[in-house]
Amino acid sequence: MLSGTAASAASSGAPTILVVGDSLSAEYGIARGAGWVNLMQQTITQSGFDYNVVNASISGDTTSGGRSRLTPLLERYRPAVTILELGGNDALRGIPLDLTRKNLLEMIAAARKTGSRVIVVGMRIPPNYGPDYSEQFFNMFSVVAKQEKTGYVPFLLAGVIEHPDWFQQDQIHPLAKAHPQILQNVWPTVKPLLKPVGKPPAKAADSRTPKSGA
């Protein structure tokens, strides 16, 4: 399901930022408009940029689901920037890392074919899945981002996971009060890719070497 910003993006001449994610981006369990994606739209406007954010995130989605629905989204919106926030549900469902990696690579390639810059958003999983697997999963995102020279957010929930009271009862999905911090994790990677009104875009801003760590 697309957010309320989708309609304006479809009719406006402003470039689009497309967010393809799961429940962490789809405002699961919180009021509509309180999630980090909508907060990013507000920040973009307040910062003097002219972009429309389309939130194409679906709760429970995996990289396979994202890959299967990405092409129509790219054809419809021709995004200037595509943010891929997927993979957490792959791990929770025991999907092999090789398949998750393959799906991410295919989504990056598809987005770039339309001229979109790409940001990969990293995620961690609980250590009870095994320390080796958990570390391999976390490192996969940085390896893909470095290999493909995309923008990279090391860990979507950095600064949030340390606060159990910022989570809903399931201790998986953040409360609304956590989403400003989530935006702070994403915004420094998004902002350099944006074109100020009346100015040319930064050159190859999504090809910097990704940061390490969370």
C-alpha positions in Angstrom: 0.0 0.0 0.0 1.3 3.4 -1.0 1.3 6.3 1.4 -0.7 9.5 1.0 2.3 11.2 -0.6 2.1 8.9 -3.6 -0.8 10.8 -5.3 1.0 14.1 -5.1 4.2 12.6 -6.4 2.4 11.1 -9.3 0.9 14.5 -10.3 3.7 16.8 -9.3 6.7 17.7 -11.4 9.0 17.4 -8.5 11.4 14.4 -8.4 10.5 11.4 -6.3 12.2 9.6 -3.5 10.9 6.0 -3.4 11.1 4.1 -0.1 10.7 0.3 -0.5 10.6 -1.2 3.0 8.9 -3.4 5.5 6.9 -2.6 8.8 9.7 -0.4 10.1 8.9 2.0 7.3 5.2 1.3 6.9 4.1 2.9 10.2 3.1 -0.4 11.7 1.3 0.1 15.0 1.6 3.9 15.0 -0.5 6.8 13.9 -0.5 7.6 10.1 2.1 10.2 9.4 4.2 9.6 12.5 6.7 7.3 10.9 10.2 8.3 9.8 9.3 8.3 6.1 6.7 11.0 6.5 9.0 12.9 8.9 11.6 12.8 6.1 9.2 14.4 3.7 8.7 17.2 6.3 12.4 17.6 6.7 13.0 17.7 3.0 10.5 20.5 2.6 11.7 22.5 5.6 15.3 22.2 4.3 14.4 23.9 1.0 14.4 20.8 -1.3 11.6 20.1 -3.8 11.0 16.3 -3.6 8.0 14.1 -3.1 8.5 11.0 -1.0 6.5 7.9 -2.0 6.3 5.3 0.8 5.9 1.9 -0.9 6.6 -0.1 2.3 4.6 -3.1 3.3 4.5 -4.7 6.7 6.0 -8.2 6.6 7.7 -7.7 3.2 10.9 -9.5 2.3 13.5 -8.8 -0.3 11.8 -11.3 -2.6 8.5 -9.4 -2.3 10.3 -6.1 -2.8 12.1 -7.4 -5.9 8.8 -8.6 -7.4 7.0 -5.3 -7.0 9.9 -2.9 -7.6 9.8 -2.7 -11.4 6.2 -1.3 -11.6 7.1 1.2 -8.9 10.2 2.4 -10.8 8.2 2.6 -14.1 5.5 4.7 -12.4 7.5 7.1 -10.3 11.0 7.2 -12.0 12.5 8.0 -8.7 15.6 10.2 -8.3 16.5 8.2 -5.2 15.4 4.7 -4.2 15.8 3.7 -0.5 15.8 -0.1 0.1 14.9 -1.0 3.7 14.4 -4.7 3.4 16.0 -7.9 4.7 14.9 -8.1 8.4 12.0 -10.3 7.6 14.2 -12.5 5.5 16.3 -13.3 8.5 13.2 -13.9 10.8 11.9 -16.4 8.2 15.2 -18.2 7.8 15.7 -17.2 4.2 19.2 -18.0 3.0 21.6 -15.0 3.0 22.6 -15.7 -0.5 19.0 -15.2 -1.7 18.6 -12.0 0.3 21.9 -10.7 -1.2 20.8 -11.7 -4.7 17.5 -9.9 -4.3 19.2 -6.7 -3.0 21.7 -6.7 -5.9 18.8 -7.2 -8.4 16.9 -4.3 -6.9 19.9 -2.0 -7.0 20.5 -2.9 -10.7 16.8 -2.3 -11.6 16.7 1.1 -9.9 19.9 2.2 -11.5 18.6 1.2 -15.0 16.0 4.0 -14.5 18.7 6.5 -13.5 17.9 6.3 -9.8 20.5 6.7 -7.1 20.2 4.0 -4.4 20.5 3.8 -0.6 20.8 0.5 1.1 19.6 0.4 4.7 21.2 -2.1 7.1 19.6 -4.0 9.8 20.6 -6.2 12.8 18.8 -9.2 14.2 18.7 -10.6 17.7 21.7 -12.6 18.8 19.5 -15.6 19.6 19.7 -16.5 15.9 23.3 -17.3 16.5 26.2 -14.9 16.7 27.8 -16.0 13.5 24.6 -15.8 11.5 23.7 -12.4 13.1 27.1 -10.9 12.2 27.0 -12.3 8.7 23.5 -10.8 8.2 24.6 -7.4 9.4 27.8 -7.4 7.4 25.9 -8.4 4.2 24.4 -4.9 3.8 27.8 -3.1 4.1 29.4 -5.6 1.6 26.6 -5.0 -0.9 26.7 -1.3 -0.5 30.4 -1.1 -0.9 30.4 -3.5 -3.8 27.7 -1.5 -5.6 28.9 1.9 -4.4 25.5 2.9 -3.1 24.5 5.1 -0.3 24.5 3.2 3.0 22.7 3.5 6.3 24.5 1.0 8.6 21.7 0.3 11.1 18.2 1.8 10.8 17.5 1.4 14.6 20.8 2.8 15.9 20.1 4.9 19.0 16.7 3.2 19.3 17.5 -0.4 20.2 19.1 0.9 23.4 15.7 2.1 24.7 13.3 -0.8 25.3 10.6 1.7 26.3 10.7 3.1 22.7 9.2 -0.2 21.4 5.7 -1.5 21.1 4.8 -4.5 23.2 6.3 -6.9 20.7 9.7 -5.3 21.3 10.2 -5.4 17.5 8.4 -2.4 16.2 9.3 1.1 17.4 6.8 3.5 18.9 6.2 6.9 17.3 8.6 8.6 19.6 11.4 6.5 18.2 10.9 7.6 14.6 12.7 11.0 14.9 15.8 9.1 15.8 15.3 6.7 12.9 15.1 9.7 10.6 18.4 11.0 12.1 20.0 7.7 11.1 18.8 8.0 7.5 18.8 11.7 6.7 22.7 12.2 6.6 22.8 9.7 3.8 19.8 11.1 1.9 20.6 14.8 2.1 23.8 14.7 0.0 21.8 13.1 -2.9 19.3 15.9 -3.1 19.3 18.8 -5.5 18.6 22.2 -3.9 16.0 24.2 -5.8 17.8 26.0 -8.7 21.1 24.2 -8.2 22.6 21.1 -10.0 22.7 17.8 -8.0 25.9 16.7 -6.3 28.1 14.5 -8.5 28.1 10.8 -7.7 26.9 11.4 -4.2 25.7 7.8 -3.7 29.1 6.3 -4.5 31.0 7.2 -1.4 32.5 4.4 0.7 30.0 3.2 3.2 30.7 3.7 6.9 31.4 0.7 9.1 29.6 -0.2 12.3 26.2 0.6 13.6 
